[in-house]
């Protein structure tokens, strides 16, 4: 089944009301003058047109449509396959056309338009499946569907259009880019990420692994051992580990309409979060931007298998539209926590960046400030706590 770019079928004379009127007139004249051949012809035309009309009206009944995507969380450039299954749950065969419309950030593959169309004949109690591949172009949250279904009689004289119920939402993460080394300020006494820390916390358990005879028996996780049918050992979170909070102030991006710079900044934030998570750091995120879907833009500092996914999802939903001040969001997230380092992202090295530096100094939180646009005449401070995105970001993208 190949995609067809035509939006409508070719018109036929049998779908015109004028033809129906003339057929009725010719039938009346044929009956009056007893023209049997003409009467049979006009009756045949009216019967075909009437039957096709009734057929089309009944064609949309008991049609079930389900659409799924093979991945609803992707990076820019990834290919996604949309599978649409249509079931005809009646004894009447139909001609079916399925049409999808895609947002500008989702490009269908194999066609030049953002509207693709596929069609097939569906017999009684038959199920057909349509596949359409498309590619994500940029970060954001997008909706695919619901598809538009057009059913008609087998001859194709008339059509009836209905909309499927369900739509698929695609979450596109920011693009990951390679970064030059960025010195994250440290504060903890035991600032060794992961299980290499010399002090373990028996309260917080990261997971389990196979028990080693040299380890204390009190660390055996008996429930996990029964489930795996072999001894499992608890993996504890260190009492002190390096904790890095990534913060973002979106206000300047919104005021100066810096959409491109905002996207570049989000790519660096996402890449840095992934890099720190792979190194074993506990990573958090806080921003004062609004999120699509009513989610919170504050991700608490912790370390776990879904932590980086939560940060990437927040970065995919965030918009350059401020909601409150970034100081309020950060203050609520930090609370009374100690031993935290921070990397703050902003648009320019202006008074707001200086105010944020004073905010962190007051809370005794070491901070590195990453600026998207360096003002003309401002000297580089790459060796201190001020950095420019262009100094730490490379141009090529990371494989994902």
C-alpha positions in Angstrom: 0.0 0.0 0.0 1.7 3.2 -1.2 1.1 6.6 0.0 -1.0 8.7 -2.3 -0.8 12.5 -2.2 -4.2 13.1 -3.8 -6.7 14.5 -1.3 -9.9 13.5 -3.1 -11.1 11.0 -5.6 -11.8 12.0 -9.1 -15.4 13.2 -9.4 -17.9 11.0 -11.3 -21.1 11.9 -13.0 -23.0 9.5 -10.7 -22.2 11.5 -7.6 -23.9 14.6 -9.0 -27.5 15.6 -8.1 -28.0 16.9 -11.6 -27.5 13.4 -12.9 -30.0 12.1 -10.4 -32.5 14.8 -11.5 -32.1 14.0 -15.2 -32.4 10.3 -14.5 -35.7 10.9 -12.7 -37.0 13.0 -15.6 -35.9 10.4 -18.2 -37.6 7.7 -16.2 -40.8 9.6 -16.1 -40.7 10.3 -19.8 -39.8 6.6 -20.5 -42.7 5.4 -18.5 -45.2 7.8 -20.1 -44.1 6.8 -23.7 -43.5 3.2 -22.7 -39.8 3.2 -23.7 -38.8 0.0 -21.9 -35.1 0.2 -22.8 -34.8 3.7 -21.5 -36.8 2.8 -18.4 -34.4 -0.1 -17.6 -31.4 2.2 -18.1 -32.7 4.9 -15.8 -33.9 2.4 -13.2 -30.4 0.8 -13.3 -28.7 4.3 -12.8 -31.0 5.2 -9.9 -30.6 1.8 -8.3 -26.8 2.0 -8.5 -26.7 5.5 -7.2 -29.1 4.8 -4.4 -27.4 1.5 -3.4 -24.0 3.2 -3.4 -25.4 6.0 -1.2 -26.8 3.5 1.3 -23.6 1.5 1.1 -21.5 4.6 1.9 -23.7 5.6 4.9 -23.3 2.1 6.4 -19.6 1.9 5.6 -18.6 3.9 8.7 -20.4 1.6 11.1 -18.4 -0.9 13.3 -15.0 0.4 12.2 -12.3 0.2 14.9 -9.1 2.1 14.4 -6.0 1.9 16.6 -2.7 3.8 16.1 0.6 3.1 17.9 4.1 4.3 17.5 7.2 2.2 18.0 8.8 4.9 20.2 7.2 7.9 21.8 10.4 9.4 23.2 13.1 10.1 20.7 15.9 12.5 19.9 16.0 14.9 16.9 16.8 12.9 13.7 15.4 9.6 15.0 12.9 7.8 12.8 9.5 6.7 14.1 7.0 4.3 12.6 3.3 4.9 13.0 1.2 1.7 12.7 -2.5 2.2 12.2 -4.7 -0.9 12.4 -8.3 -0.7 11.0 -10.8 -3.5 11.6 -14.0 -3.8 9.6 -16.4 -5.5 12.0 -19.4 -6.0 9.7 -20.3 -8.1 6.7 -20.3 -5.1 4.3 -17.0 -4.6 2.4 -15.7 -1.1 2.1 -13.1 1.0 0.4 -11.0 2.7 3.1 -8.7 5.7 2.9 -6.5 6.7 5.9 -5.0 10.2 6.1 -2.5 11.6 8.6 -1.5 15.2 9.1 1.9 15.9 10.7 3.2 18.9 12.5 6.0 20.8 10.8 8.5 19.3 13.3 7.6 15.8 12.2 8.5 15.0 8.6 7.0 12.0 6.9 9.5 9.9 5.1 9.1 9.1 1.4 6.8 12.0 0.6 7.3 15.7 0.1 4.1 16.9 1.9 3.2 16.9 5.6 -0.1 15.1 4.7 0.1 11.4 3.6 -2.7 9.2 2.4 -3.0 5.4 2.1 -6.0 3.4 0.9 -7.1 -0.2 0.6 -10.1 -2.4 0.1 -11.3 -4.0 3.3 -13.5 -7.1 3.1 -16.0 -8.2 5.7 -14.5 -8.8 9.2 -11.1 -8.1 7.8 -8.2 -6.2 9.5 -5.7 -4.1 7.6 -2.6 -2.4 8.8 -1.0 0.8 7.5 2.6 1.9 8.3 4.0 5.3 7.9 7.5 6.3 8.9 8.4 9.9 9.9 11.3 11.7 11.4 11.5 14.1 14.4 13.2 17.3 13.4 13.4 19.4 16.6 12.8 19.3 20.3 9.3 19.5 21.7 6.0 17.7 22.4 4.0 16.9 19.3 0.7 15.1 18.5 0.3 12.6 15.7 -3.2 12.0 14.7 -5.9 11.1 15.2 -6.1 9.9 11.6 -8.9 10.8 9.3 -10.8 7.8 7.9 -12.7 8.0 4.7 -15.0 5.0 3.9 -16.9 4.5 0.7 -18.7 2.0 -1.4 -16.6 -0.4 -3.5 -17.3 1.5 -6.7 -16.1 4.8 -5.1 -19.1 7.0 -6.0 -19.6 8.5 -2.5 -17.4 9.0 0.6 -18.0 9.4 4.4 -15.4 10.9 6.6 -14.8 10.2 10.3 -12.1 10.9 12.8 -10.4 8.3 14.9 -10.5 8.9 18.6 -7.0 8.3 19.8 -3.9 10.4 19.1 -0.2 9.7 19.8 2.0 12.1 21.5 5.7 12.2 20.6 8.3 13.6 23.1 11.4 14.8 21.4 14.4 15.3 23.7 17.0 18.0 23.1 19.8 17.1 20.8 22.9 15.7 22.6 26.1 17.5 21.6 29.7 16.8 22.7 31.1 19.1 25.3 34.6 20.1 26.3 35.5 19.4 29.9 33.7 21.7 32.3 35.1 21.9 35.9 32.2 21.4 38.3 32.9 23.0 41.7 33.1 20.4 44.4 32.3 20.8 48.1 31.7 17.3 49.6 34.2 15.7 51.9 33.4 12.3 50.3 32.9 13.7 46.8 33.3 10.4 45.1 30.3 9.5 43.0 28.7 6.0 43.0 29.4 3.0 45.2 33.1 3.9 45.5 32.4 6.3 48.4 33.9 5.1 51.7 30.7 5.7 53.6 27.5 3.9 52.8 24.0 4.9 53.8 21.9 1.8 54.8 18.6 3.8 54.3 18.8 4.4 50.6 19.1 1.4 48.4 20.0 1.9 44.7 19.5 -1.8 43.7 20.8 -5.3 44.1 23.5 -7.5 42.6 24.8 -11.0 43.1 26.0 -11.6 46.7 29.8 -12.0 47.1 31.0 -14.2 50.0 33.4 -11.6 51.2 30.6 -9.1 51.8 28.7 -8.9 55.2 25.7 -11.2 55.4 23.5 -8.4 56.8 23.5 -6.8 53.3 21.7 -9.8 51.7 18.3 -8.8 50.2 16.2 -11.8 51.0 13.1 -10.9 49.0 15.2 -10.3 45.9 17.1 -13.5 46.5 13.9 -15.5 46.6 12.7 -13.9 43.4 16.0 -14.5 41.5 16.6 -18.0 43.2 20.1 -16.9 44.1 21.6 -14.6 46.8 21.3 -10.9 46.1 23.2 -8.1 47.8 21.9 -4.6 48.4 23.6 -1.7 46.7 23.5 1.3 48.9 23.7 5.0 48.0 26.7 6.7 49.5 26.1 9.0 52.4 28.1 11.7 50.7 28.3 11.8 46.9 28.8 14.6 44.5 25.5 16.4 43.8 25.1 18.8 40.9 22.1 21.0 40.3 21.6 22.3 36.8 19.5 25.5 36.8 18.2 27.6 33.9 16.8 31.2 33.8 14.5 31.5 30.8 13.4 35.1 31.4 16.0 36.8 29.2 15.4 34.3 26.4 11.7 35.3 26.4 12.2 39.0 26.6 14.7 39.2 23.7 13.0 36.5 21.6 16.1 34.3 21.6 14.4 31.0 20.5 17.5 29.7 18.7 19.8 30.5 21.6 17.3 28.9 24.0 17.4 25.6 22.0 21.2 25.7 21.9 21.3 26.2 25.7 18.9 23.2 26.3 21.1 21.0 24.2 24.1 21.8 26.4 22.0 21.3 29.6 20.8 17.9 28.3 24.3 16.9 27.3 25.9 17.9 30.6 23.1 16.1 32.5 23.8 12.9 30.6 27.5 13.2 31.0 27.3 13.8 34.8 24.8 10.9 35.2 27.2 8.5 33.4 30.0 9.6 35.7 27.9 8.6 38.7 26.8 12.1 39.9 23.5 12.8 41.5 21.9 15.3 39.1 19.0 17.6 39.5 17.3 20.3 37.4 15.4 23.5 38.2 14.1 26.3 35.9 11.5 29.0 35.9 10.0 28.1 32.5 6.5 26.8 31.9 6.1 23.2 30.8 3.6 21.7 28.3 1.2 19.4 30.1 1.4 21.2 33.5 4.4 19.4 34.8 6.9 20.8 37.3 10.2 22.2 36.1 12.0 21.1 39.2 13.7 17.7 39.4 15.0 16.8 42.9 18.6 15.8 43.4 19.0 12.0 43.4 20.5 9.2 41.4 18.6 6.4 39.9 17.8 4.6 36.6 15.0 7.1 35.7 16.6 10.3 36.9 18.1 11.3 33.6 14.9 10.4 31.7 13.0 12.7 34.0 15.4 15.5 33.3 15.3 14.9 29.5 11.5 14.9 29.6 11.4 18.1 31.4 13.8 19.7 28.9 11.6 18.4 26.1 8.5 20.1 27.6 10.0 23.4 28.8 9.2 26.6 27.0 10.9 30.0 27.1 8.0 31.5 29.0 8.8 32.3 32.6 6.6 31.4 35.5 7.9 33.2 38.6 11.5 33.7 39.4 14.3 31.1 39.1 15.4 32.0 42.7 12.1 30.8 44.1 12.2 27.5 42.2 15.8 26.8 43.2 15.1 27.8 46.8 12.2 25.4 47.1 14.2 22.6 45.6 17.3 23.1 47.7 15.5 23.4 51.0 17.9 22.5 53.8 20.2 20.3 51.6 23.9 20.7 51.9 26.9 19.6 49.8 25.4 20.7 46.5 27.3 22.2 43.5 25.4 24.2 40.8 25.8 25.0 37.1 23.6 27.9 36.2 22.6 28.7 32.6 21.4 32.1 31.4 21.2 34.1 28.2 23.6 37.0 29.0 26.3 38.0 31.5 24.1 40.8 32.9 22.8 41.9 36.2 20.6 38.8 36.6 23.6 36.6 36.3 25.4 38.6 39.0 22.3 38.4 41.1 22.2 34.6 40.8 25.9 34.4 41.7 25.2 36.4 44.9 22.1 34.1 45.5 24.3 31.0 45.5 27.0 32.6 47.6 24.5 33.5 50.3 23.5 29.8 50.4 27.1 28.7 50.3 26.6 26.8 47.1 29.6 26.8 44.7 28.4 27.7 41.2 29.6 27.9 37.7 27.7 30.2 35.4 27.3 29.3 31.7 26.3 32.2 29.4 24.7 31.7 26.0 25.5 35.2 24.5 28.6 37.0 25.7 28.3 40.7 25.4 30.8 42.5 23.3 33.9 43.6 25.2 33.3 41.2 28.1 36.5 39.2 28.7 36.4 35.4 28.8 36.6 33.8 32.3 36.9 30.2 31.2 39.3 29.5 34.0 36.9 30.9 36.7 33.2 30.4 37.3 32.0 32.1 34.1 31.9 30.2 30.8 30.4 30.7 27.4 28.4 28.0 25.7 30.6 28.3 22.6 33.6 27.6 24.7 32.4 24.2 26.0 30.2 23.0 23.1 31.4 21.3 20.0 29.4 21.4 16.8 28.8 17.8 15.9 26.1 15.7 17.6 26.6 12.7 19.8 25.2 9.3 18.8 22.3 8.3 20.9 
